[in-house]
Amino acid sequence: MREVDDVDWTDQIDSYCERTGPGLLAEPVNAVSNLAFLVAAFAVWRSLQRAGRPIPASLRALVALVAVIGLGSGAFHTFATVWASAADVLPISAFMVFYLVCYLHWFWGVRWGWAWWSVPAFVLFSLTVTTLVTVTLGGQRGSTGYVPALAVLAGAGVALLNSDRTLRRCAYLLVGAAGLFTVSLALRTLDEPLCAALPLGTHFLWHVLNAMVLYLVCQALVLRWSRLGDTPPSRSVPHSPER
């Protein structure tokens, strides 16, 4: 394995069906489809503004991360270099772990300091699940790195299903997002196998559907915050006043 100092950050990467050579315009559809993330970020922001009160810093940060995901992925599918790949992957990773922290805080009343301990737990869970899935598939990694996030998302939604009406609505949003994420993950995986039949590939659909996934999971938090107020519950069992 090369040391970080030895990495050429300008090396070209050809990972997806649409790209057939170097150049800024070699993946136009994959690049442009990242606008869906900016649309999702704007839609969530508008939902927050409609609450008519100061927006918590945590929810502002989530909206910013959704937008940065679109910008980072757009950069990767335009420049297709090692540094652009980092700009693509890091915001996605940041969103996943920070959303988990926000979920624990806003839905379950876990204090921020304790909620952040979920990050190393999630990293350990991800490494374990990814390794097991990779070994099961005979060493083929593909999109296996996203399987832990899918499992946690589905579990987060299911955990709220037996709550009151408002929280069940949040649960439906999260479970629906998990279902949509399953479809988008399948399309990401099929991009290369279907390349001969579909020269455009399917990766752009991964962008569009994932933007919808991020919109849904953020909307669950917006709904929770708008009904609960600025103070998260102090109890271990979620509860939301009916209004």
N, C-alpha and C positions, 0 to 999 in steps of 0.2 A: 504494500500500500504506500502511495506517495505521501510525503509529508505535506502539510498545508502550504509551506513556503515554496514547495516545488510545483504546485498546481499552476497551470497556465490558465488564468481566469478568462482568457479570450479564446480558448479552444472551442471549436464548433461542436454542437450536439444535434444529432439527427435522430429523434425518438418517435416521431409520429408520421402517419401515412401521408398526410398532405405535403409535408416537406420532402422534396426530391433533390434539393441542392442548397447551397449557401445563398444568402441574400436576405435583405430585410423584408421583402415581399413574397417570400417563398411559402408562407403559411397565412395568407390573407384571411381566410374564414376562421381559422383557429385564433388569430389575433383579434379580429373584430368581434368575435363572439364574447370576448371578455367584457364588452360593454354591458352585458347582462348583470355583472356584479355591481357596476356603478348604478344601474337602474335599481337594483335591489337595495343598495345602500341608501339611495335617495328616498325610496318608498318607506323604508324603516324609519328614516329620519323624520319624514312627514308624519308618520304615525306617532312618534314621540312628541313632536311639536303640538299635535292636536290635543295632548293631555292638558295643555295650558298651564304648566308649572315647570320649574327648573328641572332639567334632565340630569340624572346622576352621571358622574364621570365614567362609571363602568359601562353604562349603555352607550355613551358617546364613543368610548373606546372601541366597542364592538362594531358600531357603524363604520368607524374609521378603518378598522381591520378588514371589513368586507370590501370597502373601496380599494384598499391597498392590495388585497388579493387580486382584484381585477387588473390593477396597474402592473403588479409583479408578473402575473401570468401573461399579460399582454406584451410585456418586455421580453419574456422568455420566447414566446412564439414569434417575435419580431427579430430579435438579435440571435437567439438560439446559441448562446454561449454559456460557459460555466458560471460566470457571475450572474447572468440572467436567470439561470436555473436556481441559484440561491435566492434571488429576488422572488422567484415563483414559490419555492417550497417554504421558506421561513415564515411568511405571513399566514400561510395555511396552518402551519404547526402552531403559531402563536394564537390564532383564532380558536383552534380546537381546545388547547389547554385553558385559555382564558374563559371560553364559554363554559367549560366544566366548572371553573371557579365561581363564575357568576350564577350558574344554575344552583350550585350548593348554597350560595349566599341568599339569593332571592327566593328560591322555592323552599329551602329547608332551614333557613335562618342560621346557617353556619357562619360564624364570624370570619372576616376576611383572612385573618392570620391563620386560622385553622383550615379554611377552604383552600389555601394555596398548597397545603400538604397533599392535596389530590393530584398535583402535577407530577411529583416523582412516582406516585402510585400508578398514575395513568401511563407514564413512560415505561415502568416495569411491566405493566399489563400488556402494553403494545409490543414490547420486545418479545415477550413470551408468546403471545398469540401469533405474531408475525412469523416467528421462528417455527412454531408448530404447523402453521398453514403452509409455509414454504417447504418444510420437510415432507408434509403430506402430498404436496404437488410435485415432489421430485426435484426440488431446487428451483422451480420456476417462481420468481418473485411477482412479476406483473404488477397488479394493483393490490397485492396482499397487505401493503402497509396501511391501507385505509380500512381494513376489516375491523381492527379494534375500535376505531372511531364509530363505525356503523353499529357495532355491538353496544357501545356505551350510549349512543344516541337512542337506540331502541329501548334499552333498559331505563334510560331517563324518562322516556315517555310512559312506559308501562308502570313505572313506580308511582305515577300520579293518577292512574286510571281510577283508583278507588277513593278519590277525594271528592270535594264538593263540585258543584256545577261549573264554576269558573275554572277550577284547576283541571277538570276533565277536558275543557276546551283547550287548555294548554297542552294536555296530554295528547289530544287528537292531533294538534299541530306537530308535536314532536314525533309521534308514531308515523304520521303522514310523511314527515320529512325523512324518516328512516326508510320508508318504502320507496320514496323518490330517489334517495341516495343509493339504494340497492340497484335501481334501474340505471342510474348514471354510472355507477361503478362497473356494471356489466358492459355498458357502451364504451367506457374507457378501455376495458380489457379487450374488447372486440376490435379496437381500432387497427391493430396490426394484422390479426388473422383475416379480417375482411378487406384488407387493402387491395388485393388483386381485383376483387369484385366492385369495391367502392373506393376509387382513387382519392376521393375527398376525405375519406376516413370518417370516423364517428366521434373523434375527440371534441369537436366543437359542441356536440350535444352534451358532453360531460360538463362543459362550461355553463351552458344554458340551464341545465337541470340543477347543477350545484348552486347556481345563483338563486334558484327557487328554494333549494334546501336551506341556504343561509337566511333567506327572507323568512321562511317559516319558523326556523328556530329562534330568530331574533324577535319575530312577532309574538312568540310564546312568552318571551321575557317582557316585551312591551305590555302585553295583556296582563301579566302578573303584576307588574309595577303599577299600571294604571288603576287596577282594582285594589291593590294592597296599600298604596301610598309609598312614601319614601323610606319607611322603616320596615325592614324585613322581619318575618316572624321570629320570635325567640323560642318557639317550641320545636320539638323534633318532628312533629307530624304537620305537613302543610295544611294550612287553612286559609281560606279567603272569604271575607265578608261578602254576603250577597247584597248587591246594590241595584 
